[in-house]
Amino acid sequence: MDKTISTMDKTRIDKWLWAARFFKTRSLAADAVGGGKVSLNGDGVKPAKMVQIGDEIRIRLGPYEHVVTVRGLSERRGPASVAQTLYEETAASIAAREKLSEQLRMAPAAFVYEEKGRPTKRDRREIERFRDDRRK
């Protein structure tokens, strides 16, 4: 029996997140739900919480937050084209993610270390010259 949109009215949130391809494995989905990264209709949930069509789910993946409405149910992980039909992301969520993405892209890198390993003899001499110049 194929458990897709027409034969089910509820499914576990960890299975749904895995089937909708937000997480690579079901255990990663369950860990995210248990860790508070996922909320259902504004409430924190456990991995066994049941999801139905029309529910709103907030999913935090790294710095990004996805706000999606459940449009279909599945307990099986299928192709990405099928997974995209299981949800619809809100326009506000898409705009917020794009804005954050642009901000992160434009932000200067906090720590960029270009050197590799220990300084060379030449590097050490330049460091010493710099220190001597500052002391004078």
C-alpha positions, 0 to 999 in steps of 0.5 A: 500500500502506497502511503502518499497524499490520498491514503493518509490524514496524519504522519509523524513530523520527523518522517514528514521532514525526512520525506520532504527532504529538509534532512538527509536522514530520519534520525537527523530530523528527529534530533532537530525536532528534539533540539527545538529547531522545529515548531508546529503551529507555533508550538515546540514539538517532539518527533512523534507529533502528528502533522496534517495538511494545512499545518504551519511548520517553522524549520531552522537550518543553520542561520536560515528559517523556513516557514512552510505550510503542509500541502501533502503527506508522505512517509516515504522519501521520494524524488525531489520533485515529489518532495517539493509538492509536500509543502509550500513556503510562505512568501515572507519566509522566502524574502527573509531567507534571501535578505539574510543570504545577501547580508551574509554574502556581503559581510566581511569574513570574520577570520581569514587565515591565509598563512599555512603552518609556521612562519618561514624564516623570511616571515619571522624576519619581517615580524621582527622588523615590524616589532622593532619599528613599533618599539622605536 
